[in-house]
Amino acid sequence: MATNLAIDPSLLERAVQVSGERTKKAAVTKALQEFIARREQRRVADLLGKLEWDPSFDYKAERSRGK
């Protein structure tokens, strides 16, 4: 899907340099992938301390069960 975007040329050139990609398209694709991954990680990190754990769950018993 072709998309025309007005991207700051200096930012785009810097993205190409920093990413190590050979093309502008590849640099933008990598930047978007990393942006999405970072945001998804942040959502997971936001859950830390908010989940309720079952105190009766025996994780050691679950380990040996898979063998």
C-alpha positions as CSV (number, residue, x, y, z in Angstrom):
1,M,0.0,0.0,0.0
2,A,1.6,3.2,-1.1
3,T,1.4,6.1,1.3
4,N,2.7,9.6,0.9
5,L,3.9,11.2,4.1
6,A,5.5,14.6,4.8
7,I,8.4,13.5,7.0
8,D,11.1,15.9,8.3
9,P,14.1,15.2,6.0
10,S,16.6,15.6,8.8
11,L,14.8,13.1,11.0
12,L,14.4,10.7,8.1
13,E,18.1,10.9,7.3
14,R,19.1,10.4,10.9
15,A,16.8,7.4,11.1
16,V,18.5,5.8,8.1
17,Q,21.9,6.5,9.7
18,V,21.0,5.2,13.2
19,S,19.1,2.2,12.0
20,G,21.8,0.9,9.7
21,E,19.1,0.3,7.0
22,R,20.0,0.9,3.4
23,T,16.7,2.6,2.4
24,K,14.4,5.2,3.8
25,K,11.5,2.7,3.5
26,A,13.4,0.1,5.5
27,A,14.4,2.7,8.2
28,V,10.8,3.8,8.6
29,T,9.5,0.2,8.7
30,K,12.1,-0.6,11.4
31,A,11.2,2.5,13.4
32,L,7.5,1.7,13.3
33,Q,8.2,-1.9,14.4
34,E,10.3,-0.7,17.3
35,F,7.8,1.9,18.3
36,I,5.0,-0.7,18.4
37,A,7.1,-3.1,20.4
38,R,8.1,-0.5,22.9
39,R,4.5,0.5,23.4
40,E,3.4,-3.1,23.8
41,Q,6.1,-3.6,26.4
42,R,5.0,-0.6,28.3
43,R,1.5,-2.0,28.5
44,V,2.8,-5.2,30.0
45,A,5.1,-3.3,32.4
46,D,2.1,-1.3,33.6
47,L,0.5,-4.5,34.8
48,L,3.3,-5.2,37.2
49,G,1.9,-5.1,40.7
50,K,-1.6,-5.1,39.5
51,L,-2.2,-8.8,39.0
52,E,-3.5,-11.0,41.8
53,W,-1.6,-14.2,42.3
54,D,-3.1,-17.4,43.5
55,P,-1.1,-18.3,46.7
56,S,-2.1,-22.0,46.4
57,F,-0.5,-22.3,42.9
58,D,2.6,-24.6,43.1
59,Y,4.8,-23.6,40.2
60,K,7.4,-26.3,41.1
61,A,4.8,-29.0,40.7
62,E,3.9,-27.6,37.3
63,R,7.5,-27.8,36.2
64,S,7.8,-31.5,36.9
65,R,4.4,-32.2,35.4
66,G,5.6,-31.3,31.9
67,K,8.4,-33.9,31.8
